C-alpha cells in the first residue's frame, strides 16, 4: 500500500522530491499501517472507527472517514451499511471508485478491561464493516484494532506476525513514516481527545462568573433580537465586539504549549463581552457575516477567538457553542487545516446534530471539496453589503444637504417678515392697513351685507 500526501495524484518515481512533487511512502505490513494512521488523519484517533479507501494496483490511499465507535451493538449493522455507502459515494464524487478498504478500530480499555478484551469486543463491529464493504464490491484488505499502545489484525490468522496478545506500536517519531511525514511538513497534533478538549466549557469559579454574564446578556439581547426593530443594531454591535476582541488576539501571538496558549486566550475576553458575542451569534445572519472573517493575516486570531468563545458556553448554554465551534471549523478548513476542521465540525454536530451550517461544512470537508467557492460567495456578500451601505450613506448625505439648502433658503424669508413695519400682519406701507387687516375688513363687510339682505322686506 502506498500513502501520498495528496491522494488525488498518481504515483511518482521515488527520489528527492521537488517542491511541487508529492511525497510517497510504501507500507508493507500491519505494523506500518498502524503507525501511519495518525499521519493519515493529522491526530491520534481515540474511540474512533476509521475507514480509508484504496485505489489502483498499489493500493494508493484515497478518501477516508472517521466516526466515534457506536456504543449500541444492535445498531452496528445499519451504521456499517451507511458508512460503506458514504465512503463509496464520496470516492465516486472525486472520480475514483475504491478498489479496496482499510479499517481501523481505535479504543482504549475501560476501567477493569484489558486491551485484548477491547479487541475481542470490537470484533463483531469489524466483521459488520467487512460484510458491508463486500456487498458494495469494496474488499477489506486489512482491519486493525489499536488499543493501549498495541494493535491486532482481524484479517491475519498467522500468530507469528500477529500474536494473540497484540503487537506493540513503534515509538513515536522512530519509523520511516514519521521521518517522511516530518520532511513533508505533516504535523500530528496529539490525540483526538486533546483536540476536542480545546472546545470544552470552563469549570469552577470562571464558569459561574460566565454563567451570570450569559444570563444578563440573554435577558437584554434576546428581546431586542426578537422584536425585529433592533435586530440589525444588535447584529452590528455583536460584530463590532467580535472585531475588537479579534484584534487583541492578533496582537497576542499563541504560546508554544497549547494548554498555556488556551489559558492566555481565555484571559483576553471579559465575561460580559464574551456573553454578548455568544448570544449575538445565535442570530443566523450575524453568524453568516462573522463567517466572512475566513482568510488573511487575522484568520488565525479569529480561529483562536472562536475556540475561546466556545469554552465560555458553560451549561446550560452548552448548545450555544455550536455557532463559534462551527465558525472555528470553517476558518480551519478555509486556511487549509483539515484535521482541525473535521474535529471542530464534528464537535459542533455533537452539540447540535441539526445545526445545518455545520452539517454542510462537515460534509463538504469530508468529501474533499475546495472551500474556495464558498469563500467567493462570502466575499461577494460582503462586497454587496458594502455597496448597499455606501448607497444608503450617499442617500442620507444628499438628503441632509438638500435639507440644509432648504433651511438656509427659509431663513432670509423669516428675517424679512420679522423686520416688516406693523409686525407679521402689519401694513406694507406706513399707516396703511396690512393684509390681515384687509381680510378682516372684507369678512366684516360681507357679514353686514348679508344681514341687510335678510332684513329687507319681501
C-alpha positions as CSV (number, residue, x, y, z in Angstrom):
1,X,0.0,0.0,0.0
2,X,1.2,3.4,-0.9
3,X,0.5,6.6,1.0
4,X,0.7,10.0,-0.7
5,X,0.4,13.5,0.8
6,X,-2.0,14.3,-2.0
7,X,-4.4,11.3,-2.7
8,X,-5.7,12.9,-5.9
9,X,-2.5,12.5,-7.8
10,X,-1.0,9.2,-9.3
11,X,2.3,7.7,-8.0
12,X,5.6,9.3,-8.9
13,X,9.0,7.7,-9.0
14,X,10.9,7.7,-5.7
15,X,13.8,10.1,-5.2
16,X,14.4,13.6,-3.7
17,X,11.1,15.4,-4.3
18,X,10.9,18.8,-5.8
19,X,8.7,21.4,-4.0
20,X,5.8,20.7,-6.4
21,X,6.1,16.9,-6.3
22,X,4.2,14.6,-3.9
23,X,5.8,12.5,-1.1
24,X,5.4,8.7,-1.4
25,X,5.7,6.1,1.3
26,X,5.1,2.4,0.8
27,X,3.5,0.5,3.7
28,X,4.2,-3.3,3.6
29,X,2.8,-4.6,7.0
30,X,0.1,-4.2,9.6
31,X,2.6,-2.6,11.8
32,X,3.4,0.1,9.3
33,X,-0.3,0.7,8.6
34,X,-0.9,1.2,12.4
35,X,2.0,3.6,12.6
36,X,0.7,5.6,9.6
37,X,-2.8,6.2,10.9
38,X,-2.0,9.4,12.9
39,X,-0.4,10.9,9.8
40,X,-3.4,10.0,7.7
41,X,-5.7,11.9,10.0
42,X,-3.4,14.6,11.4
43,X,-4.0,13.3,15.0
44,X,-4.1,10.2,17.1
45,X,-7.7,8.9,16.9
46,X,-9.3,7.9,20.2
47,X,-12.6,6.0,20.4
48,X,-12.8,6.1,16.6
49,X,-13.7,4.0,13.7
50,X,-11.7,5.0,10.6
51,X,-12.2,3.8,7.0
52,X,-9.7,4.6,4.2
53,X,-10.3,3.9,0.5
54,X,-7.6,2.3,-1.6
55,X,-7.1,2.8,-5.3
56,X,-5.1,1.0,-8.0
57,X,-2.9,-2.0,-8.0
58,X,-0.5,-0.4,-5.4
59,X,-3.3,0.4,-3.0
60,X,-2.9,4.2,-3.1
61,X,-4.7,5.8,-0.1
62,X,-7.7,7.9,-1.1
63,X,-10.7,9.3,0.8
64,X,-11.3,8.5,4.4
65,X,-13.9,9.0,7.1
66,X,-13.9,8.8,10.9
67,X,-16.8,8.1,13.3
68,X,-17.0,7.6,17.0
69,X,-17.4,3.9,17.8
70,X,-21.2,3.3,18.2
71,X,-22.0,2.2,21.8
72,X,-25.0,0.0,21.0
73,X,-24.0,-3.2,19.2
74,X,-27.6,-3.7,17.9
75,X,-27.0,-0.5,15.8
76,X,-23.8,-1.7,14.2
77,X,-25.2,-3.4,11.1
78,X,-27.2,-0.4,9.9
79,X,-24.4,2.0,10.8
80,X,-21.8,-0.1,8.9
81,X,-24.0,-0.1,5.8
82,X,-24.3,3.7,5.9
83,X,-20.5,4.1,6.4
84,X,-19.7,1.8,3.5
85,X,-22.2,3.7,1.2
86,X,-20.8,7.1,2.4
87,X,-17.2,6.1,1.6
88,X,-18.2,4.8,-1.8
89,X,-20.3,7.9,-2.8
90,X,-17.6,10.3,-1.5
91,X,-15.0,8.5,-3.6
92,X,-17.2,8.4,-6.7
93,X,-17.7,12.2,-6.4
94,X,-13.9,12.6,-6.5
95,X,-13.9,10.5,-9.7
96,X,-12.3,7.3,-8.4
97,X,-14.3,4.2,-7.1
98,X,-12.4,2.4,-4.3
99,X,-10.7,-0.8,-5.2
100,X,-10.4,-1.8,-1.5
101,X,-10.7,-0.5,2.0
102,X,-8.5,-0.5,5.2
103,X,-10.3,-0.4,8.6
104,X,-9.0,0.9,11.9
105,X,-10.9,0.5,15.2
106,X,-9.3,2.6,18.0
107,X,-10.4,2.4,21.6
108,X,-8.6,2.4,24.9
109,X,-9.7,-0.1,27.6
110,X,-12.4,0.9,30.1
111,X,-11.5,0.6,33.8
112,X,-11.0,-3.1,34.6
113,X,-10.8,-4.1,30.9
114,X,-7.7,-5.2,29.0
115,X,-6.7,-4.1,25.5
116,X,-7.2,-7.7,24.3
117,X,-10.7,-7.7,25.6
118,X,-11.3,-4.5,23.7
119,X,-10.2,-6.2,20.6
120,X,-12.5,-9.1,21.1
121,X,-15.4,-6.9,22.0
122,X,-15.0,-4.9,18.7
123,X,-14.5,-8.0,16.5
124,X,-18.2,-8.2,15.5
125,X,-18.1,-4.5,14.5
126,X,-15.1,-5.2,12.3
127,X,-17.0,-8.1,10.7
128,X,-20.0,-6.0,10.1
129,X,-17.9,-3.5,8.3
130,X,-16.2,-6.1,6.2
131,X,-19.5,-7.5,5.1
132,X,-21.0,-4.1,4.3
133,X,-18.0,-3.2,2.2
134,X,-18.0,-6.6,0.5
135,X,-21.6,-6.1,-0.6
136,X,-20.5,-3.0,-2.4
137,X,-17.6,-4.8,-4.0
138,X,-15.0,-3.0,-1.9
139,X,-12.9,-5.8,-0.3
140,X,-11.4,-5.0,3.1
141,X,-7.6,-5.8,2.7
142,X,-6.8,-5.1,6.4
143,X,-8.7,-4.4,9.6
144,X,-6.8,-3.4,12.6
145,X,-7.7,-2.8,16.3
146,X,-5.5,-0.3,18.1
147,X,-5.8,-0.2,21.9
148,X,-3.5,0.9,24.7
149,X,-0.3,1.1,22.6
150,X,-0.8,-2.3,20.9
151,X,-2.5,-3.5,17.7
152,X,-4.2,-6.6,16.3
153,X,-5.2,-7.7,12.8
154,X,-8.6,-9.1,12.3
155,X,-7.6,-10.3,8.8
156,X,-4.3,-12.1,9.5
157,X,-4.5,-15.6,11.1
158,X,-0.7,-16.0,11.4
159,X,0.3,-15.8,15.1
160,X,4.0,-15.3,14.0
161,X,3.3,-11.8,12.7
162,X,0.1,-11.0,14.6
163,X,0.3,-12.7,18.0
164,X,-2.9,-13.1,20.2
165,X,-1.6,-10.6,22.7
166,X,-1.1,-8.0,20.1
167,X,2.0,-6.2,18.8
168,X,3.4,-3.0,20.4
169,X,3.2,0.1,18.3
170,X,6.5,1.6,17.3
171,X,7.8,4.5,19.4
172,X,6.6,7.9,18.2
173,X,8.9,9.5,15.7
174,X,11.1,6.4,15.1
175,X,9.5,5.0,11.9
176,X,10.2,5.7,8.3
177,X,6.6,7.1,8.1
178,X,7.4,9.6,10.9
179,X,10.6,10.8,9.2
180,X,8.9,11.2,5.8
181,X,5.9,13.0,7.3
182,X,8.3,15.4,9.1
183,X,10.1,16.0,5.9
184,X,6.8,16.7,4.1
185,X,5.6,19.1,6.8
186,X,2.8,16.8,8.0
187,X,2.0,17.5,11.7
188,X,0.4,15.2,14.2
189,X,-1.5,17.4,16.7
190,X,-1.9,15.0,19.6
191,X,-4.9,12.8,20.3
192,X,-8.4,13.4,19.2
193,X,-9.4,13.8,22.9
194,X,-6.8,16.6,23.4
195,X,-8.1,18.4,20.3
196,X,-11.7,18.2,21.4
197,X,-10.7,19.4,24.9
198,X,-9.9,22.8,23.4
199,X,-13.6,23.3,23.0
200,X,-14.7,22.0,26.4
201,X,-16.5,24.6,28.6
202,X,-14.9,26.3,31.6
203,X,-15.3,24.9,35.1
204,X,-15.2,26.2,38.6
205,X,-15.4,29.9,39.5
206,X,-14.7,31.0,35.9
207,X,-17.8,29.1,34.8
208,X,-20.0,30.6,37.5
209,X,-18.9,34.1,36.6
210,X,-19.5,33.4,32.9
211,X,-22.9,31.9,33.6
212,X,-24.0,35.1,35.4
213,X,-22.8,37.2,32.4
214,X,-24.7,34.9,29.9
215,X,-27.9,35.2,31.9
216,X,-27.6,39.0,31.9
217,X,-26.8,39.2,28.2
218,X,-29.6,36.8,27.2
219,X,-32.2,38.8,29.2
220,X,-31.0,42.0,27.5
221,X,-30.3,40.9,23.9
222,X,-32.9,38.2,23.1
223,X,-35.9,40.5,23.4
224,X,-34.2,43.1,21.2
225,X,-33.4,40.4,18.6
226,X,-37.0,39.1,18.7
227,X,-38.6,42.5,18.4
228,X,-37.1,42.9,15.0
229,X,-36.8,46.7,15.1
230,X,-33.5,46.5,16.9
231,X,-32.2,43.3,15.3
232,X,-29.9,45.0,12.9
233,X,-28.5,47.1,15.7
234,X,-27.7,44.1,17.8
235,X,-26.0,42.4,14.8
236,X,-23.7,45.3,14.3
237,X,-22.9,45.6,18.0
238,X,-22.1,41.9,18.1
239,X,-19.8,42.1,15.1
240,X,-18.1,45.2,16.4
241,X,-17.4,43.5,19.7
242,X,-16.0,40.4,17.9
243,X,-13.8,42.5,15.7
244,X,-12.3,44.4,18.6
245,X,-11.7,41.1,20.5
246,X,-10.1,39.5,17.5
247,X,-7.7,42.5,17.3
248,X,-6.5,41.7,20.8
249,X,-5.9,38.0,19.8
250,X,-4.0,39.1,16.8
251,X,-1.7,41.3,18.9
252,X,-1.0,38.4,21.3
253,X,0.6,35.5,19.3
254,X,-0.1,32.0,20.5
255,X,2.2,30.4,23.1
256,X,4.1,27.2,22.2
257,X,2.2,24.9,24.6
258,X,-1.5,24.5,23.8
259,X,-2.8,24.5,27.4
260,X,-0.9,27.6,28.2
261,X,-1.9,29.3,25.0
262,X,-5.6,28.5,25.5
263,X,-5.4,29.8,29.1
264,X,-3.9,33.0,28.0
265,X,-6.6,33.3,25.2
266,X,-9.2,32.9,27.9
267,X,-7.8,35.9,29.7
268,X,-8.2,38.1,26.6
269,X,-12.0,38.0,26.8
270,X,-14.1,39.7,29.5
271,X,-17.1,37.7,30.8
272,X,-19.7,40.4,29.7
273,X,-18.0,40.8,26.3
274,X,-17.9,37.0,25.6
275,X,-21.6,36.7,26.7
276,X,-22.7,39.4,24.4
277,X,-20.9,37.9,21.4
278,X,-22.2,34.4,22.1
279,X,-25.8,35.5,22.4
280,X,-25.5,37.7,19.3
281,X,-24.1,34.7,17.3
282,X,-27.3,32.8,17.8
283,X,-28.8,35.0,15.1
284,X,-28.1,33.3,11.8
285,X,-27.4,36.5,9.8
286,X,-24.9,37.6,12.4
287,X,-23.1,34.2,12.3
288,X,-23.0,34.3,8.5
289,X,-21.4,37.7,8.5
290,X,-18.9,36.5,11.0
291,X,-18.0,33.7,8.6
292,X,-16.6,36.3,6.3
293,X,-13.6,36.5,8.6
294,X,-12.1,33.4,7.0
295,X,-8.8,34.4,5.5
296,X,-5.9,36.9,5.6
297,X,-3.4,37.5,8.4
298,X,-6.1,37.8,11.1
299,X,-7.6,34.4,10.3
300,X,-5.6,32.5,13.0
301,X,-6.7,35.1,15.6
302,X,-10.3,34.5,14.7
303,X,-9.8,30.8,15.0
304,X,-8.4,31.2,18.5
305,X,-11.2,33.6,19.4
306,X,-13.9,31.2,18.3
307,X,-12.3,28.4,20.4
308,X,-12.2,30.7,23.4
309,X,-15.8,31.7,23.0
310,X,-16.8,28.0,22.7
311,X,-15.2,27.4,26.1
312,X,-17.3,30.2,27.5
313,X,-20.5,28.4,26.6
314,X,-21.0,26.8,30.1
315,X,-24.1,24.8,31.0
316,X,-27.0,25.4,30.5
317,X,-25.7,27.4,27.5
318,X,-23.6,24.5,26.1
319,X,-25.6,24.2,22.8
320,X,-24.8,27.9,22.2
321,X,-21.3,26.8,21.4
322,X,-22.5,25.3,18.1
323,X,-22.1,28.7,16.4
324,X,-18.5,29.6,17.5
325,X,-17.3,26.0,17.1
326,X,-18.7,25.8,13.5
327,X,-17.0,29.1,12.8
328,X,-13.8,27.7,14.1
329,X,-14.2,24.7,11.8
330,X,-14.9,26.9,8.8
331,X,-11.8,29.1,9.4
332,X,-9.6,26.0,9.9
333,X,-10.9,24.4,6.7
334,X,-10.6,27.7,4.8
335,X,-7.0,28.1,5.9
336,X,-6.1,24.5,4.9
337,X,-6.1,22.8,8.3
338,X,-8.5,19.9,7.5
339,X,-7.8,17.8,10.6
340,X,-8.7,20.7,12.9
341,X,-11.7,21.5,10.8
342,X,-13.0,17.9,11.0
343,X,-12.6,17.9,14.7
344,X,-14.3,21.2,15.2
345,X,-17.2,20.4,12.9
346,X,-17.7,17.0,14.5
347,X,-17.8,18.7,17.9
348,X,-20.4,21.2,16.6
349,X,-22.7,18.4,15.4
350,X,-22.3,16.6,18.7
351,X,-23.6,19.7,20.4
352,X,-26.4,20.2,17.9
353,X,-26.9,17.4,15.3
354,X,-29.5,19.6,13.4
355,X,-27.1,22.6,13.0
356,X,-27.4,23.0,9.2
357,X,-24.3,25.2,8.7
358,X,-22.1,22.6,10.5
359,X,-23.7,19.7,8.5
360,X,-23.0,21.3,5.2
361,X,-19.4,22.2,6.1
362,X,-18.7,18.8,7.6
363,X,-20.0,17.0,4.5
364,X,-18.0,19.3,2.1
365,X,-14.8,18.9,4.2
366,X,-15.1,15.1,4.4
367,X,-15.8,14.9,0.6
368,X,-12.6,16.8,-0.1
369,X,-14.3,19.7,-1.7
370,X,-12.5,23.0,-2.3
371,X,-13.6,25.8,0.1
372,X,-12.8,28.5,-2.5
373,X,-16.4,28.6,-4.0
374,X,-17.8,29.3,-0.5
375,X,-15.1,31.9,0.1
376,X,-16.0,33.6,-3.2
377,X,-19.7,33.6,-2.2
378,X,-18.9,35.2,1.2
379,X,-16.6,37.8,-0.4
380,X,-19.5,38.6,-2.8
381,X,-22.0,39.0,0.1
382,X,-19.5,41.3,1.8
383,X,-19.0,43.4,-1.3
384,X,-22.7,43.7,-2.0
385,X,-23.4,44.7,1.6
386,X,-20.6,47.3,1.4
387,X,-22.1,48.7,-1.8
388,X,-25.6,48.9,-0.3
389,X,-24.2,50.6,2.8
390,X,-22.4,53.1,0.6
391,X,-25.5,53.8,-1.4
392,X,-27.6,54.4,1.8
393,X,-24.8,56.6,3.2
394,X,-24.8,58.7,0.0
395,X,-28.6,59.0,0.0
396,X,-28.5,60.2,3.6
397,X,-25.8,62.7,2.7
398,X,-27.8,64.0,-0.3
399,X,-31.0,64.3,1.8
400,X,-29.1,66.1,4.6
401,X,-27.5,68.5,2.1
402,X,-30.9,69.2,0.5
403,X,-32.5,69.8,3.9
404,X,-29.7,72.2,4.8
405,X,-30.2,74.2,1.5
406,X,-33.9,74.4,2.1
407,X,-33.4,75.6,5.6
408,X,-30.9,78.2,4.6
409,X,-33.4,79.5,1.9
410,X,-36.1,79.8,4.5
411,X,-34.0,81.8,7.0
412,X,-33.9,85.1,4.9
413,X,-37.7,85.0,4.4
414,X,-38.3,84.6,8.1
415,X,-35.9,87.5,8.8
416,X,-37.7,89.8,6.3
417,X,-41.1,89.0,7.9
418,X,-39.7,89.9,11.3
419,X,-38.4,93.3,10.0
420,X,-41.7,94.5,8.3
421,X,-43.5,97.6,10.0
422,X,-46.5,96.6,12.0
423,X,-45.2,93.1,12.7
424,X,-46.1,90.0,10.8
425,X,-49.7,91.2,10.0
426,X,-48.8,94.9,9.7
427,X,-49.1,97.3,6.8
428,X,-47.0,97.2,3.7
429,X,-46.6,101.0,3.9
430,X,-46.6,103.4,6.8
431,X,-50.1,104.0,8.2
432,X,-51.8,101.6,5.7
433,X,-53.8,98.5,6.6
434,X,-51.9,95.2,6.3
435,X,-53.1,92.1,4.5
436,X,-54.6,90.5,7.6
437,X,-56.5,93.8,8.5
438,X,-57.9,93.9,4.9
439,X,-59.1,90.3,5.2
440,X,-60.8,91.1,8.5
441,X,-62.5,94.2,6.9
442,X,-63.7,92.1,3.9
443,X,-65.2,89.5,6.2
444,X,-66.9,92.1,8.3
445,X,-68.3,93.9,5.3
446,X,-69.7,90.7,3.9
447,X,-71.4,89.9,7.2
448,X,-73.1,93.4,7.2
449,X,-74.4,92.9,3.6
450,X,-75.8,89.5,4.5
451,X,-77.7,90.9,7.5
452,X,-79.1,93.7,5.3
453,X,-80.4,91.3,2.7
454,X,-82.1,89.2,5.4
455,X,-83.9,92.3,6.9
456,X,-85.2,93.7,3.6
457,X,-89.0,93.3,3.3
458,X,-90.1,90.7,0.7
